[in-house]
Amino acid sequence: MANILITGSSGFIGSFLVEEALKKDFTVYAGVRKSSSRAYLQDPGIRFAEIDFTEKDRIVEFLLEHKKAGVSFDYIIHNAGLTKAKKKEDFYRVNCTFTRNFVEALSEAGCIPLKFVYISSLAAYGPGDPVSMKPVMLDDTPKPVDEYGRSKLEAEKYLTSLTDFPWLIIRPSGVYGPREKDYFVYFQTISRGMEPYIGFRPQILTFIYVRDLVRLILEAMVSGIKRKAYFVTDGKHYDSREFAEITKKHLKKKTLKITLPLGLVGGIARAMEKIFGLGGKMPTLNTDKFNIMKSTNWTCQVDELQKDFNFRADYDLDKGVKEALEWYKKERWL
């Protein structure tokens, strides 16, 4: 059996990657921090790997210890990353510097895998044109609108600058499903009878259900394809109001629609960022979050994904939301 190291295993996507890799009979090493929750990593077949990415030398030491014990990682999925931060510089430290540390350590330890899959994001390229509504294309110039996206793009630039390194970059759009906490807040808001909108123009959104995403990642990992990047969605796009209607249908809820003007929300975001900034923190509603919410075109090109891997999502938004909500109810989140 091939050995696979999955970083960020304790998180939402990471825990599903571990489950899927075990089903496919990989020997799975779950990369976690000492402080990471292991609530969704209970399978006895999991081998844990505590990795400190802050110093390259520590990663080299970790790799050489495993190498000495006869353990080499045939595949690596680098899923660890920061999606929220108290300070903007934290995005670059975790998403860029830690990635560079990891790759340089792999090289120094002589442990370069058959494939290094980097989990990036559509945010690295930013939204599409709001006038033409043309999807973001693979050959477009990236225009991220938030620090998270910019940090992911910087990490991508580093990887793609390497010669003879077997990288593969996966850029999911909105990932949702059981255990996820950001879209859950939206589901919770709908459950409480509120249906909020920012601005009077609907967003066009794209999604990928977590089970479809992890299936695609592992298929791409074992393929012969290297040094390519892909956007990942379920192949459809959705109006933000359609997202709300699907959610209300499965929750059996009626809601009060509330539309807030962009100018008002933007002003609040800027004010909150200044106030919280005095304490060196970042509020939930900040200018980055506002830039994402006001962007109306989150569609992207998936032709290459379908051509190279014959990828077809098993879940559209209706099926995925239904399953996710059932899990939230079962676990008493809702």
Buried (B, 14 or more C-beta within 10 A) or exposed (E): EBBBBBBBBBBBBBBBBBBBBBEBEBBBBBBBBEEBEEEBBEEEEBEBBEBBBEEBEBBBBBBBEBBEEEBBBBBBBBBBBBBEBEEBEBBBBBBBBBBBBBBBBBEBBEBBBBBBBBBBBBBBBBBBBBEEEEBBBBEBEBBBBBBBBBBBBBBBEBBBEBEEBBBBBBBBBBBBBBBBEEBBEBBBBBBEEEBBBBBEEBBBBBBBBBBBBBBBBBBBBBEEBBBBBBBBBBBEBBEBEBBBBBBBEBBEBEBEEEEBEBEEBBEBBBEBBEEBEEEEEBBEBBBBBBBBBBBBBBBBBBEBBEEBBEBEBEBBBBBBBBBBBEBBEEEEBB
